[in-house]
């Protein structure tokens, strides 16, 4: 046994084990989420959209990727409604948002609150959206485009007064159609104020009377240089113009919204002059040709009419003009003779019928009966014929009518009839 006192000995005991902090999955995810949202509250990320999907709720789900990584991204419906351009796979974009964790899958993802196309794509997309908007409003409809006048008397040029385009157009106008009165309305054709100047010039010219056609143009340039002619205000001024407008912006390969809205699109400023004016030299040649053709037609017409006149003069009706009249006279004489002959025949037949009726009347006449020995008796006053013995009495006077006279007699007495007595006339 050791002599060392007990209190002088140090008793070493092993340290108690430290219990590690155990986190649940939800707690760990919440801590990671808090760290991400604090460290990446606002970030700008550039990438390419892939696996784009528009949910029925209106939320947008897509991946944002580059050559080395992919991050899931979400844009809520309230944010998506503010974006007017279409989003599709393959679009290079710059987005602004915040990082967070989707706890149910344990994925970190980007919640996007702003999105815009990358670089020049933004300008192209804005131009495409403006074209779609104007197309829906009918700015490009073919049926609303006005016809250009054939012989314009007053032409207005809306262009830069110092550019090559105005010189080319003026030279071409003098060459082709010097009869027209030319007005030049100077405007800036590029720069921030150019769209407002062009739109104001078009509205101002439309307030004037007597302008037959407007030529809107400038020389070629980059897409930025031609940007004024892709402006909505310029398109609206062209659409509302009552004067026909020929647009000639840039070269043949350039195509702007102003070209699409205008009543006529020319490939170059000089081509605009060609489309808006007739060629004096061609007109003069055409007039000379018409004059020659007219002279030839007049000669041919005169010869044809002379031949017709000669043919008419050789007709029998003109050579013997009274022949038809004489023929009509002969026909009239024949008709008169036939008429007289018919009348005589008709009168002869009528006379014969009249004689026959007279003979019948003569046969039925009472005088003929008296001539055969009969007599008529009537009262002395001649008012009544005596048909019966009962009509008279003894002493009455009577009148007896015979063929050659009248006998006045007095009735002595009335006797009954004698049946055996036959009176022979």
C-alpha positions as MATLAB code, in Angstrom:
seq = 'XXXXXXXXXXXXXXXXXXXXXXXXXXXXXXXXXXXXXXXXXXXXXXXXXXXXXXXXXXXXXXXXXXXXXXXXXXXXXXXXXXXXXXXXXXXXXXXXXXXXXXXXXXXXXXXXXXXXXXXXXXXXXXXXXXXXXXXXXXXXXXXXXXXXXXXXXXXXXXXXXXXXXXXXXXXXXXXXXXXXXXXXXXXXXXXXXXXXXXXXXXXXXXXXXXXXXXXXXXXXXXXXXXXXXXXXXXXXXXXXXXXXXXXXXXXXXXXXXXXXXXXXXXXXXXXXXXXXXXXXXXXXXXXXXXXXXXXXXXXXXXXXXXXXXXXXXXXXXXXXXXXXXXXXXXXXXXXXXXXXXXXXXXXXXXXXXXXXXXXXXXXXXXXXXXXXXXXXXXXXXXXXXXXXXXXXXXXXXXXXXXXXXXXXXXXXXXXXXXXXXXXXX';
ca = [
       0.000    0.000    0.000;
       1.274    3.454   -0.870;
       2.065    5.938    1.825;
       0.805    8.842   -0.336;
      -2.177   10.410    1.233;
      -5.410    9.918   -0.594;
      -6.075   13.614   -1.002;
      -2.661   14.054   -2.580;
      -3.486   11.677   -5.411;
      -5.141   13.004   -8.517;
      -7.830   10.811   -9.807;
      -8.179   11.271  -13.604;
     -11.650   10.526  -14.997;
     -12.414   10.351  -18.794;
     -14.487   13.295  -20.218;
     -18.144   12.686  -20.815;
     -18.985   12.276  -24.563;
     -20.498   15.402  -26.358;
     -23.831   14.710  -27.995;
     -23.866   16.008  -31.697;
     -26.620   18.384  -32.811;
     -29.030   16.281  -34.812;
     -31.190   18.147  -37.356;
     -34.202   16.926  -39.181;
     -34.324   17.162  -42.948;
     -36.841   19.980  -42.718;
     -34.661   21.904  -40.253;
     -31.557   21.502  -42.392;
     -33.484   22.549  -45.500;
     -34.837   25.584  -43.662;
     -31.321   26.647  -42.598;
     -29.994   26.225  -46.135;
     -32.963   28.154  -47.457;
     -32.326   30.996  -45.009;
     -28.645   31.136  -45.957;
     -29.422   31.185  -49.686;
     -32.150   33.788  -49.438;
     -29.877   35.992  -47.305;
     -26.794   35.618  -49.495;
     -28.590   35.736  -52.847;
     -31.526   38.007  -52.184;
     -31.125   39.640  -55.629;
     -29.081   38.142  -58.444;
     -28.781   38.728  -62.198;
     -28.240   35.592  -64.240;
     -27.732   35.132  -67.966;
     -28.535   31.871  -69.684;
     -30.621   29.946  -72.183;
     -34.187   28.864  -71.506;
     -34.981   25.167  -71.800;
     -37.792   22.827  -70.735;
     -40.186   25.777  -70.755;
     -43.710   25.023  -69.496;
     -46.682   27.266  -68.848;
     -48.849   25.776  -66.134;
     -52.620   26.030  -66.180;
     -52.398   28.296  -63.143;
     -50.415   30.820  -65.168;
     -47.046   30.153  -63.512;
     -44.022   29.628  -65.758;
     -41.534   26.819  -65.124;
     -38.251   26.514  -67.019;
     -34.566   25.719  -66.698;
     -31.870   28.328  -67.094;
     -28.696   26.776  -68.453;
     -25.315   27.398  -69.976;
     -22.503   25.080  -71.063;
     -21.692   23.922  -67.531;
     -24.798   24.025  -65.326;
     -28.570   24.118  -65.074;
     -30.752   25.830  -62.510;
     -34.486   25.405  -62.112;
     -36.434   28.637  -62.370;
     -39.966   29.774  -61.615;
     -41.874   32.905  -62.606;
     -45.169   33.414  -60.813;
     -48.283   34.351  -62.718;
     -48.406   37.926  -61.364;
     -44.922   38.525  -62.788;
     -45.532   36.642  -66.046;
     -48.567   38.774  -66.869;
     -46.346   41.863  -67.093;
     -44.179   40.382  -69.854;
     -45.631   41.024  -73.314;
     -43.101   39.088  -75.404;
     -43.254   35.306  -75.859;
     -40.892   33.036  -73.924;
     -39.711   29.852  -75.575;
     -36.934   27.290  -75.464;
     -33.621   28.465  -76.834;
     -34.165   32.125  -75.962;
     -31.070   33.796  -74.470;
     -32.236   35.911  -71.545;
     -31.046   37.962  -68.615;
     -33.143   37.392  -65.482;
     -33.346   38.981  -62.083;
     -34.509   37.016  -59.070;
     -33.667   35.416  -55.748;
     -32.398   31.994  -54.800;
     -34.368   29.725  -52.551;
     -34.953   26.059  -51.866;
     -37.915   23.994  -52.905;
     -38.187   21.938  -49.680;
     -40.259   19.071  -51.037;
     -37.527   18.057  -53.495;
     -34.539   19.604  -51.774;
     -33.692   21.536  -54.953;
     -32.504   25.064  -55.000;
     -34.159   27.216  -57.659;
     -34.354   30.733  -58.911;
     -37.545   32.718  -58.427;
     -37.591   35.185  -61.338;
     -39.208   38.603  -61.007;
     -37.795   40.187  -64.206;
     -36.770   38.753  -67.563;
     -35.506   40.326  -70.761;
     -33.890   39.016  -73.940;
     -30.162   39.153  -74.090;
     -28.393   41.739  -76.270;
     -29.789   42.379  -79.789;
     -32.506   39.827  -79.250;
     -34.402   42.346  -77.178;
     -34.605   44.788  -80.039;
     -35.606   42.105  -82.501;
     -38.228   40.785  -80.149;
     -39.655   44.252  -79.542;
     -39.824   44.803  -83.285;
     -41.589   41.479  -83.785;
     -44.094   42.272  -81.040;
     -44.807   45.675  -82.576;
     -45.412   44.047  -85.956;
     -47.837   41.592  -84.392;
     -49.670   44.401  -82.619;
     -49.984   46.526  -85.759;
     -51.075   43.524  -87.796;
     -53.938   42.894  -85.379;
     -54.964   46.557  -85.717;
     -55.127   46.201  -89.504;
     -52.169   48.465  -90.294;
     -50.837   46.027  -92.908;
     -54.184   45.086  -94.495;
     -54.057   45.210  -98.280;
     -57.647   46.408  -98.638;
     -56.947   49.693  -96.814;
     -54.037   50.708  -99.043;
     -54.814   53.648 -101.323;
     -54.083   53.794 -105.037;
     -51.406   56.179 -106.237;
     -52.537   58.966 -108.593;
     -51.532   58.426 -112.200;
     -50.584   62.033 -112.912;
     -49.643   63.733 -109.615;
     -49.561   67.517 -109.706;
     -48.012   68.109 -106.272;
     -45.543   65.765 -104.570;
     -44.187   66.136 -101.024;
     -40.853   64.636  -99.996;
     -40.426   63.803  -96.296;
     -36.747   63.173  -95.809;
     -33.490   64.670  -94.641;
     -32.666   67.871  -96.570;
     -28.936   67.093  -96.564;
     -28.896   63.413  -97.415;
     -28.190   61.769 -100.723;
     -31.764   60.450 -100.902;
     -33.345   63.879 -101.427;
     -30.888   64.715 -104.222;
     -31.530   61.423 -105.947;
     -35.300   61.860 -105.703;
     -35.211   65.443 -107.000;
     -33.032   64.515 -109.943;
     -35.276   61.606 -110.800;
     -38.410   63.761 -110.492;
     -37.028   66.409 -112.844;
     -36.062   63.697 -115.298;
     -39.338   61.771 -115.210;
     -42.115   64.234 -114.372;
     -41.077   67.914 -114.354;
     -44.712   69.016 -114.512;
     -45.226   68.230 -110.827;
     -44.763   70.786 -108.068;
     -42.269   69.455 -105.503;
     -42.412   70.219 -101.781;
     -39.604   69.159  -99.478;
     -40.470   68.711  -95.815;
     -37.134   68.433  -93.950;
     -36.930   66.024  -91.004;
     -34.308   64.056  -89.157;
     -34.289   60.469  -90.330;
     -32.267   58.985  -87.475;
     -31.658   59.725  -83.850;
     -33.906   59.913  -80.793;
     -36.056   62.794  -82.132;
     -36.439   61.418  -85.657;
     -39.680   59.425  -85.064;
     -41.440   62.461  -83.585;
     -40.316   64.750  -86.432;
     -41.395   62.283  -89.114;
     -44.798   61.671  -87.485;
     -45.362   65.410  -86.996;
     -44.420   66.144  -90.622;
     -46.865   63.543  -91.939;
     -49.676   64.926  -89.787;
     -48.892   68.493  -90.829;
     -48.878   67.658  -94.552;
     -52.212   65.861  -94.185;
     -53.729   69.117  -92.938;
     -52.913   70.753  -96.293;
     -54.917   70.354  -99.470;
     -53.662   69.735 -102.958;
     -50.923   67.192 -102.186;
     -51.374   64.134 -104.372;
     -48.700   61.821 -102.991;
     -46.078   61.679 -100.214;
     -42.640   60.147 -100.625;
     -41.106   59.066  -97.312;
     -37.523   57.952  -97.601;
     -33.893   57.911  -96.669;
     -30.731   56.116  -97.743;
     -29.496   52.831  -96.418;
     -27.970   52.207  -93.017;
     -27.774   49.835  -90.106;
     -30.829   48.615  -88.235;
     -30.143   51.248  -85.590;
     -30.027   53.974  -88.274;
     -33.410   52.830  -89.627;
     -34.952   52.551  -86.184;
     -37.046   55.728  -86.623;
     -39.027   53.985  -89.377;
     -39.811   51.082  -87.058;
     -41.465   53.390  -84.539;
     -45.145   52.993  -83.648;
     -45.830   56.748  -83.863;
     -44.533   56.847  -87.439;
     -46.608   53.778  -88.329;
     -49.720   55.401  -86.877;
     -49.161   58.633  -88.842;
     -48.789   56.651  -92.075;
     -51.892   54.612  -91.295;
     -53.998   57.719  -90.586;
     -52.809   59.619  -93.680;
     -55.461   60.348  -96.306;
     -52.686   61.126  -98.811;
     -51.161   58.053 -100.491;
     -47.663   57.389  -99.141;
     -44.754   55.675 -100.876;
     -42.137   54.415  -98.432;
     -38.539   54.094  -99.621;
     -36.360   53.474  -96.601;
     -32.848   52.185  -97.127;
     -31.892   49.794  -99.874;
     -33.719   46.865 -101.373;
     -32.687   44.468  -98.590;
     -33.974   46.797  -95.868;
     -37.585   46.334  -94.795;
     -39.163   48.489  -92.078;
     -42.561   48.822  -90.468;
     -43.043   52.061  -92.404;
     -42.698   50.044  -95.622;
     -45.335   47.598  -94.421;
     -47.870   50.288  -93.435;
     -47.347   52.547  -96.466;
     -49.639   52.320  -99.470;
     -46.692   51.389 -101.668;
     -43.202   50.144 -100.812;
     -40.223   51.080 -102.979;
     -36.852   49.416 -102.782;
     -34.907   52.704 -102.980;
     -35.722   56.446 -102.940;
     -35.316   56.658 -106.719;
     -37.596   53.630 -107.090;
     -40.191   55.556 -105.059;
     -40.116   58.322 -107.670;
     -40.535   55.740 -110.423;
     -43.567   54.227 -108.679;
     -45.192   57.589 -107.914;
     -44.759   59.371 -111.261;
     -45.176   58.598 -114.943;
     -42.234   58.905 -117.323;
     -42.603   61.948 -119.544;
     -40.496   60.389 -122.304;
     -42.598   57.245 -122.309;
     -45.771   59.326 -122.342;
     -44.534   61.331 -125.319;
     -43.670   58.130 -127.174;
     -47.056   56.747 -126.241;
     -48.802   59.884 -127.479;
     -46.890   59.771 -130.747;
     -47.823   56.128 -131.165;
     -51.459   56.910 -130.351;
     -51.436   59.769 -132.843;
     -50.098   57.501 -135.561;
     -52.597   54.787 -134.726;
     -55.424   57.331 -134.627;
     -54.475   58.638 -138.082;
     -54.363   55.105 -139.454;
     -57.704   54.259 -137.872;
     -59.278   57.437 -139.262;
     -58.065   56.616 -142.760;
     -59.317   53.054 -142.478;
     -62.609   54.269 -141.057;
     -63.022   56.824 -143.846;
     -62.318   54.215 -146.497;
     -64.762   51.810 -144.913;
     -67.469   54.469 -144.738;
     -66.796   55.514 -148.328;
     -67.175   51.909 -149.434;
     -70.443   51.583 -147.506;
     -71.700   54.838 -149.043;
     -70.841   53.642 -152.522;
     -72.548   50.339 -151.890;
     -75.650   52.152 -150.680;
     -75.647   54.443 -153.717;
     -75.588   51.423 -156.030;
     -78.641   49.886 -154.464;
     -81.810   49.811 -156.595;
     -83.739   51.792 -153.999;
     -81.432   54.773 -154.481;
     -81.066   54.346 -158.231;
     -84.862   54.189 -158.785;
     -86.290   55.960 -155.742;
     -89.860   56.210 -157.240;
     -90.105   52.548 -158.174;
     -91.380   51.524 -154.794;
     -93.852   54.415 -154.885;
     -95.147   53.374 -158.300;
     -95.509   49.815 -157.091;
     -97.510   51.046 -154.125;
     -99.709   53.096 -156.437;
    -100.394   50.059 -158.612;
    -101.268   48.032 -155.582;
    -103.562   50.846 -154.434;
    -105.332   50.901 -157.841;
    -105.782   47.123 -157.739;
    -107.144   47.358 -154.231;
    -109.564   50.120 -155.270;
    -110.809   48.067 -158.229;
    -111.319   45.008 -156.058;
    -113.148   47.142 -153.551;
    -115.537   48.554 -156.164;
    -116.175   45.107 -157.587;
    -116.874   43.736 -154.149;
    -119.222   46.635 -153.406;
    -121.144   46.062 -156.619;
    -121.485   42.387 -155.895;
    -122.569   43.159 -152.371;
    -125.166   45.670 -153.578;
    -126.482   43.198 -156.232;
    -126.936   40.503 -153.614;
    -128.644   42.984 -151.293;
    -131.038   44.113 -154.110;
    -131.968   40.544 -154.866;
    -132.703   39.860 -151.242;
    -134.756   43.060 -151.049;
    -136.854   42.074 -154.072;
    -137.474   38.649 -152.590;
    -138.626   40.168 -149.305;
    -140.860   42.666 -151.199;
    -142.467   39.841 -153.155;
    -143.187   37.980 -149.961;
    -144.668   41.123 -148.434;
    -146.729   41.690 -151.558;
    -148.113   38.174 -151.317;
    -149.124   38.705 -147.719;
    -150.636   42.171 -148.328;
    -154.423   42.526 -147.559;
    -154.897   44.457 -150.821;
    -154.113   41.339 -152.780;
    -156.869   39.499 -150.903;
    -159.347   42.230 -151.864;
    -158.264   41.964 -155.476;
    -159.357   38.347 -155.512;
    -163.001   39.360 -154.693;
    -162.951   39.546 -150.953;
    -164.061   42.551 -148.895;
    -163.487   44.061 -145.448;
    -166.237   45.438 -143.269;
    -165.683   47.955 -140.523;
    -167.785   50.271 -138.508;
    -169.047   53.474 -140.092;
    -166.452   55.555 -138.222;
    -163.706   53.199 -139.473;
    -162.446   52.564 -135.976;
    -162.979   48.770 -135.905;
    -163.100   45.860 -138.284;
    -166.244   43.787 -138.097;
    -165.221   40.192 -137.434;
    -168.445   38.952 -135.887;
    -172.197   39.482 -136.401;
    -172.436   40.268 -132.739;
    -170.511   43.494 -133.258;
    -173.379   45.184 -135.162;
    -177.077   45.557 -134.853;
    -179.935   46.397 -137.232;
    -179.727   49.976 -138.358;
    -175.959   50.302 -137.755;
    -173.970   51.875 -140.517;
    -170.969   49.988 -141.868;
    -168.254   50.574 -144.430;
    -167.442   47.810 -146.903;
    -163.958   47.890 -148.455;
    -163.568   46.239 -151.857;
    -160.667   46.236 -154.317;
    -161.709   49.279 -156.281;
    -163.584   51.358 -153.667;
    -165.728   51.668 -150.519;
    -169.412   51.016 -149.948;
    -171.440   52.707 -147.196;
    -174.314   50.472 -146.069;
    -176.861   50.079 -143.303;
    -177.473   46.769 -141.546;
    -181.077   45.832 -141.986;
    -180.937   42.748 -139.872;
    -178.426   40.207 -138.520;
    -178.853   36.620 -139.733;
    -177.116   33.396 -138.625;
    -174.360   32.020 -140.853;
    -175.188   29.785 -143.809;
    -173.047   26.708 -143.550;
    -173.863   25.441 -147.038;
    -173.260   28.755 -148.684;
    -169.984   28.989 -150.475;
    -168.936   32.333 -151.693;
    -166.806   32.269 -154.793;
    -164.548   35.243 -155.138;
];
